[in-house]
Amino acid sequence: MSTLVFFHAHPDDEAIATGGTMAQAADAGHRVVLVVATKGEHGEVPDGFLDPGEPLWRRRVHETEQSAAILRAARVEFLGYADSGMMGEARNDAPGSFWSAKVEEAAQRLATILREERADVLTVYDDHGGYGHPDHIQVHRVGVRAAEMVETPRVYEATIDRDAVTELATEHPEGLPDGTDAPDLEAIKELGVPGAEITTRVDVGDVLDRKRAAMRAHASQISETSWFLALPPDVYAAMFGTEWFIRRGERPAVPETSLLGEAR
């Protein structure tokens, strides 16, 4: 059996980007470890959602623990950095923010976990973090460096098949109920990478209910009126039933269907 470490920027990223792959790996008997760089302190939350005096980070840690339990992760760790906010905000450079952290120092923190776990696989993000968020870009930089430090055998960049998602959004312009927070088509066209760059497509249709439940566990950020949960079942399956990765290093000769190297 193998150990797979999934490195993410904020609580809820794990469920959205890699939740199905995590669940499948755990179900197959592999050890799944979730590492989150920040506690998502600067997420947005509706008025009255939190208990009086409750900080958002505490709720988001609890939500991460719930999500990890649904996905059957064996270990959850936070690297101890603060959420950096969106690109261009003053929070980017605040003391303790993940974006302002020295890559070498942050990579040492992650490398310690990779060594403890003797990780066979590490996931990071693509080099622009999927959509340009500073903490996501930093996950790429820090994760790649940590993997170099400990010579992790397989490193995958979690990403989005821009072509597939754009096509799907174009085909279903009416697919969301009124009042749903829907993404803009032009913004979708900037997500991820072109399909030709993807090396690994993981079909997670058999665990899609658990992936959706893991998303729902992050109720402070993913409301029932968010497009993540409001999509009709068939569109949800088309949008989230495949998870996309780029394997670092030499491109596999045959497209892969798992992070352990299985091919079509």
C-alpha positions in Angstrom: 0.0 0.0 0.0 1.1 3.6 -0.7 0.9 6.9 1.2 -0.6 9.9 -0.6 -0.2 13.4 0.8 -2.6 16.0 -0.5 -1.4 19.6 0.0 -4.0 22.3 -0.2 -4.2 26.1 0.5 -7.4 26.5 2.5 -10.1 24.4 4.1 -12.6 23.2 1.4 -10.0 23.1 -1.4 -9.4 19.4 -0.7 -13.0 18.5 -1.2 -13.4 20.5 -4.4 -10.2 19.6 -6.2 -9.2 16.2 -4.9 -12.0 14.8 -2.7 -12.8 12.0 -5.0 -9.2 10.9 -5.5 -8.7 11.0 -1.7 -11.8 8.8 -1.1 -10.9 6.3 -3.7 -7.3 5.9 -2.4 -8.5 5.5 1.2 -11.1 2.9 0.1 -8.4 1.0 -1.7 -6.4 0.7 1.5 -3.9 3.4 0.9 -2.9 6.0 3.6 -4.3 9.4 2.8 -2.9 12.5 4.5 -4.3 16.0 4.2 -2.0 19.0 4.8 -3.5 22.5 4.7 -1.3 25.6 4.5 -3.8 28.0 6.2 -6.9 27.9 8.3 -8.8 30.1 5.8 -9.1 33.1 8.2 -10.2 35.5 5.5 -13.0 33.5 3.9 -16.4 35.2 3.6 -19.3 34.1 5.8 -22.9 35.3 6.1 -23.8 37.5 9.0 -25.0 35.4 12.0 -23.5 32.2 10.7 -20.9 31.9 13.4 -21.6 31.6 17.1 -21.1 34.8 19.2 -17.3 35.3 19.6 -16.4 32.3 17.4 -13.5 33.0 15.0 -14.0 31.8 11.4 -10.7 29.9 11.5 -12.0 27.7 14.3 -15.2 26.8 12.4 -13.1 26.1 9.2 -10.8 23.7 11.1 -13.8 21.8 12.4 -15.3 21.7 8.8 -12.0 20.3 7.5 -12.0 17.6 10.1 -15.5 16.7 9.1 -14.6 16.6 5.4 -11.5 14.5 6.1 -13.6 12.0 8.0 -16.0 11.7 5.1 -13.1 11.2 2.7 -11.4 8.8 5.2 -8.1 10.7 5.5 -5.9 9.2 8.2 -4.2 12.4 9.2 -4.9 16.2 9.0 -2.2 18.8 9.5 -2.2 22.6 9.2 1.2 24.2 8.3 0.4 27.2 10.5 0.3 30.1 8.1 -2.4 32.7 7.8 -4.7 33.1 4.8 -3.3 35.7 2.4 -6.6 36.9 0.9 -7.0 37.5 -2.8 -4.2 38.7 -5.0 -3.4 42.4 -4.7 -4.8 42.8 -1.1 -2.7 44.2 1.7 -3.2 40.9 3.5 -0.8 39.3 1.0 2.2 40.8 2.8 0.9 40.6 6.3 3.2 39.0 8.8 2.6 35.3 9.0 0.7 35.1 5.7 1.4 32.1 3.5 2.1 34.3 0.5 4.8 36.2 2.4 6.5 33.1 3.8 9.9 32.1 2.6 9.5 29.1 0.3 12.5 27.3 1.8 11.2 27.6 5.4 7.6 26.6 4.5 8.9 23.7 2.4 10.9 22.5 5.4 7.6 22.3 7.4 6.0 20.2 4.7 9.1 18.1 4.1 9.0 17.1 7.8 5.5 15.6 7.2 6.6 14.0 4.0 9.5 12.3 5.8 7.3 11.2 8.7 4.9 9.6 6.3 7.4 8.3 3.8 5.1 9.7 1.1 4.9 8.0 -2.2 2.7 10.7 -3.8 2.3 14.4 -3.2 -0.3 16.6 -4.8 0.2 20.4 -5.2 -1.4 22.8 -7.7 -0.4 24.0 -11.1 2.0 26.9 -11.3 -0.7 29.6 -11.3 -2.7 27.9 -8.6 -5.6 27.0 -10.9 -7.0 30.6 -10.9 -4.2 32.9 -9.6 -4.9 32.9 -5.9 -1.6 33.7 -4.0 -2.0 30.9 -1.5 -2.6 28.4 -4.4 0.5 29.6 -6.2 2.5 29.3 -3.0 1.2 25.7 -2.6 2.8 24.9 -5.9 6.1 26.6 -5.0 6.4 25.2 -1.5 5.1 21.7 -2.5 7.5 21.3 -5.4 10.5 22.4 -3.2 9.5 20.1 -0.4 9.2 17.1 -2.7 12.7 17.9 -4.0 14.0 18.0 -0.4 12.8 14.5 0.3 12.8 13.0 -3.2 9.1 12.2 -3.2 8.7 9.7 -6.0 5.5 11.1 -7.6 4.3 14.7 -7.6 1.1 15.7 -9.3 -0.3 19.2 -9.9 -4.1 19.3 -9.3 -5.6 21.5 -12.0 -8.7 22.0 -14.1 -9.3 21.0 -17.6 -10.1 24.4 -19.0 -11.5 23.1 -22.3 -13.8 20.5 -20.7 -15.2 23.0 -18.1 -15.7 25.7 -20.7 -17.5 23.3 -23.0 -19.7 22.1 -20.2 -20.6 25.7 -19.0 -21.4 26.6 -22.6 -23.7 23.6 -23.0 -25.6 24.3 -19.8 -26.1 28.1 -19.5 -29.5 27.5 -18.0 -28.4 24.8 -15.6 -28.5 26.7 -12.3 -31.6 27.7 -10.3 -32.5 31.3 -9.8 -30.6 32.9 -6.9 -27.5 30.7 -7.3 -24.1 32.2 -7.2 -22.9 31.2 -10.6 -19.4 31.6 -12.1 -18.8 33.9 -15.1 -18.1 32.1 -18.3 -15.2 34.4 -19.1 -13.6 33.7 -15.7 -14.0 29.9 -16.4 -12.0 30.3 -19.5 -9.0 31.4 -17.4 -9.1 28.4 -15.1 -6.6 25.6 -15.0 -4.8 24.6 -18.2 -5.7 23.4 -21.7 -6.8 19.8 -21.8 -3.7 18.8 -23.8 -1.5 19.6 -20.8 -3.2 17.2 -18.5 -1.6 13.8 -18.0 -3.9 12.2 -15.5 -7.7 12.0 -15.4 -9.2 10.3 -12.4 -12.8 9.2 -12.7 -14.4 9.6 -9.3 -18.0 8.9 -10.2 -18.2 6.0 -7.8 -17.5 8.3 -4.8 -19.3 11.4 -6.1 -21.8 11.3 -3.2 -19.0 11.5 -0.7 -17.2 14.2 -2.6 -20.4 16.2 -2.5 -20.8 15.5 1.2 -17.3 16.7 1.9 -18.1 19.9 0.1 -21.2 20.3 2.1 -19.2 19.9 5.3 -17.6 23.3 4.5 -20.9 25.0 5.1 -19.3 28.3 6.0 -17.9 28.7 2.5 -20.1 26.4 0.3 -23.7 27.3 0.9 -26.7 25.4 -0.5 -27.1 28.2 -3.1 -23.5 28.0 -4.2 -23.1 26.7 -7.8 -21.1 23.8 -6.3 -24.2 22.3 -4.6 -27.0 23.8 -6.7 -26.0 22.1 -10.0 -28.4 19.5 -11.2 -27.1 16.0 -10.5 -26.2 15.3 -14.2 -24.3 18.5 -14.5 -22.7 18.1 -11.1 -21.5 14.6 -12.2 -20.1 16.0 -15.5 -18.4 18.9 -13.7 -16.9 17.1 -10.7 -16.9 13.5 -11.7 -13.3 13.7 -13.0 -10.3 15.2 -11.2 -7.5 16.4 -13.3 -3.7 16.3 -12.6 -0.4 17.1 -14.3 2.3 14.6 -13.4 5.6 16.4 -12.9 8.7 15.1 -14.6 8.7 13.1 -17.7 5.2 12.9 -19.3 3.8 9.4 -19.1 3.6 7.7 -22.5 0.0 6.7 -21.9 -2.6 8.9 -20.2 -3.0 7.9 -16.5 -6.2 7.2 -14.6 -4.8 7.3 -11.1 -2.0 8.9 -9.0 -0.4 5.5 -8.7 0.4 5.3 -12.4 -2.4 3.2 -13.7 -3.0 3.9 -17.4 -6.0 3.5 -19.7 
